[in-house]
């Protein structure tokens, strides 16, 4: 029995209709990126495993898809490890993976970007503004809005500590979602504020564990967040010290004085609050986005050091983040290039697609489908249509010739199923008279025009 065809869980095929919608999203984002001075970049689908590990925190490392060494990888495993496995002795999974796999699929676009910057630093003009639109892979549990293979659309500025970059990225979010016709809220926080909260709690050394737990507040609630902190060694006293964080409400102007008083003993937190104030003031009026301070926004990635962003749609049922990003002060330092600050954002194209589809925000015409079909009546007529077809295509109109001389009902059904607006009919009579009968598939109307008038009929 033949195996039923299937694809891996968490991945998807995209039909032509879906691809037209996706291309619309990518093109819209790319146009805004270029308007802001960002240049395109691509990196390989796979990176050396050591490039990726240790950059995303303990949980992120577990979600990296490792690639088995080519050839007979088992022969590459050390004799000591093989002997232990044969005897039933436990072998650390991380050690075994390191022996079996030297490469991995990229988890995001930021770490490969940092690797690229270090590797090509002598060729780059800083500050370096790049954008990258490519797929990434995560060994996550598939669910609605969460996939194992998905596209990211990143924009980063590296080589400057200026907060004007943060301001520009908020405005870029606004421009993209204005172009897509979607209302969003841009949530912002600062890792320095979160570090200050860890300081005043009395356990500054637990800042990563505290931030990682807080990042899950929307998903698991306060009780589970506090429970996770305890399992990571955060004391009850420290958890009590963090408690005011969960009570903060209102606009930035109302929250700031409360935070300044609560975190008065932390110089780190005060700097974070000052930076946030600058961003709020400098961003100015936005069209489709609302800028909102979220004191519980953490974004669990270890490399963020300053501002952090998260974007959520204010329309549709998808409650998860559709964009994110933040400031990283020394991401390139792990590859040997110190003191290279950057800030970047990432658009989750797959989730944006789902929101736009649910809210019916895609244009009716996406500009990629065939507009005109030439009917096929036989060899002589088809050869004549080929000349007409070339002229139509040169005029920038997507057109095609039906390949077989079959019944007209079948050819009309083909046009209907593909959403083709017009069918050009050039049969024996039309050839003799030098005319074309044009059928509008939307209204059902037909009219005969001179062949030289065809473009004016279908091009409007």
Secondary structure, DSSP 4 states (H G I P E B T S, - for coil): -PPPP---TT-----HHHHHHHHHHHHHHHHHHHHTT-EE----SEEEHHHHTTSSHHHHHHT--EEEPSS-GGGGS-HHHHHHHHTT----HHHHHHHHEEEEE-S-SHHHHHHHHHHTGGGPPSSEEEEEEEEEE--PPPBTTB-SEEEEEEEEEES---THHHHHHHHHHHHHHHHHT--EEEEEEEHHHHHHHHHHHT-GGGHHHHHHHHTTHHHHHHHHHHHHHHHTT--HHHHHHHTHHHH--S-HHHHHHHHHHHTTT-HHHHHHHHHHHHHHHHH---SSEEEEE-TT-----TT--SEEEEEEESSSS--S-SEEEEEESSGGGGGT--S--EEEEEEEHHHHHHHHHHTT-S-S--S-S--EEE----HHHHHHHHHHHHHHHHTT--EEE-SS---HHHHHHHHHHHT--EEEE--HHHHHHTEEEEEETTT--EEEEEGGGHHHHH--
